Amino acid sequence: EAIELANDSIYGLGANLYTNDAKKAKKFFEGVQAGTIWINDPLTDNDAGPFGGYKATGGSRELGEEGLEEFRQSKHVHWDFEQKAKPWWYPYGKKGAKVLHLSK
């Protein structure tokens, strides 16, 4: 019932559960749609972990390794310093086509 109540919201920033039962705690944190789950320790913050929510509280993360990924933009750069013909890529004129044909 606690999981249903927690998930029956447009928000999902955090959720808290008090229990001494490890199985119930596991079921809770696996089932609740929230960015941070506290078990027996509400509102303790850990800046090494990601911070952010689900649903209307947003899908992005701050802090921790996942938070850093939000600010990262990857880029692939291919730089051919030699600029030589690549006959394996496509034929360069009749001679290149002949070389490729003979190599089959």
Summary of the structure (lengths in Angstrom):
residues: 104
radius of gyration: 26.9
end to end distance: 67.1
largest distance: 78.0
contacts: 210
relative contact order: 0.13
helix: 31%
strand: 13%
